[in-house]
Amino acid sequence: MDGETLAAHYACIPTRIGNSLGLLSINTATHPEYRSKGLYQKLAKMTYERWSQEFNFVVGVANAQSSTAFVKHLGFMEMGRLNLRFGELHRPTVGARIWTAPEIDWRISSPRQHLKCKLTSDGLFQLTVRPSYFPFSIKSLVPGTAFIDSVKEREVTSKYGFTVDWIKGHRSRFQLPEKFKPSPLVMIYQSLNGSETEINSWSYPDFDAF
């Protein structure tokens, strides 16, 4: 803050991958009159230093320009790019974001774009959304820790569909054109305390892109 003016802002929320608790980097914003002063770097470093004892890592998905800045100035590592593809929806659940019941309820109730949720026969949650600029719906299977009020019973769902995700060491044979994406989606990661967290997959509900 500069007096009553919000000069710069950086938001993160807690997230869990396996047994490791970390921060999900959400958004950085700087008032036009305060840009080119390195405020986002200062805020990020202050955030990571302040919370390095409570959280093990920071993970996020950024556009091409932002990801370059995070890697160059803040020591992040680029994990890979999320791909819009058609194929099998199942992905590794070990090394994936784990959702609690309140988090899933919160995610599917987004005022910006409502997601449909089904509890699959194998205990995963299938989240479906139809972005306004997409000619089709996209789906994702996410691991959750408990049953939620929004889902009444398990359902048989298709194993295949359109999705946006990243899977370590995997390259889909059926990737769709980049023009359908809002921007290149680059996954970035940084350890906060020297320990390494195993990350094997990431999907669009994990970072609220749609």
RAMOWO-V548643 format. One line per field, one symbol per residue. burial: 1 if it has 16 or more other C-alpha atoms within 10 Angstrom, else 0. A space follows every 10 residues. Layout:
BEGIN
burial = ???
END
This chain:
BEGIN
burial = 0000001101 0100111001 1111100101 0000000011 1011000100 0100111111 1100001101 0000011110 1111110010 1010111111 1001101100 0000111111 0011111111 0000000111 1111001100 0000000000 0111111000 0000000000 1001111111 1100001011 1111111001
END
